[in-house]
Amino acid sequence: MNDALRQLIAVLRTQADSLESALELTEQQTSAITRRDVEQVAALSRSLERELVDGQVLEERRVGFAAELAAALDVEPGGTTLSTLARALPRNEGRALLRAGDTVIRAVEQLARRSAANRTLLEHELAVIDQVVRIAHRGERTTYAGTGTYASPTISLLDAKA
């Protein structure tokens, strides 16, 4: 039991560290979005994706260690939560397990909030671009008239010589 508990707490701490790294990447991504640094946003997105894939491996390990601990404690494995496991453990060990789990939960919640904020920022940027394109083309989709010439002149919003 002690080995399964130790491994479960260790993987929870590793998960928390991984989520903190992902949170740091999302904060950097927020900054890159606001600076409109497309290359940096793309690079950070790739790094964030790798971090989250690695996080899935940790999650699988956590599930395995939780099942081992549940078996060692004779706790029904189906629907086992950290709270259920903590109640089956001596008080100090149960508290240590819950603390490790709470750290992961807080990191997940922060990551979800930051990711939602970044999504909103990106959606806003796309809406601005869409609006500029609509204004520039006056909503027309046709580029050429049947004669092979432009159907209507477009309005330049930016001076290409500037």
MOFEN-V458299 format. One line per field, one symbol per residue. ss: DSSP state (2 for helix, 1 for strand, 0 for the rest). phi: phi as a letter, one per 30 degrees, with the letter a starting at -180 (. if undefined). burial: + if it has 9 or more other ideal C-beta (glycine too) atoms within 8 Angstrom, else -. Layout:
BEGIN
ss=???
phi=???
burial=???
END
This chain:
BEGIN
ss=022222222222222222222222222222222220022222222222222222222222222222222222000000000222222200222222222222222222222222222222222222222222222220000001000001000000000000
phi=.edddddddddddddddddddddddddddedddddiceddddddddddddddddddddddddddddddddddchceddidcdddddddceedddddddddddddddddddddddddddddddddeddddeddddddchidcdccdddjcddadccdcbdddd
burial=---++-+++-++++++-++++++-++++++-++------++--++-++--++-++--++-++--+++++++-+-+----+-+-+++-++---++++++-++-++--++-++--++-++--++--+------+-+++++------------------------
END
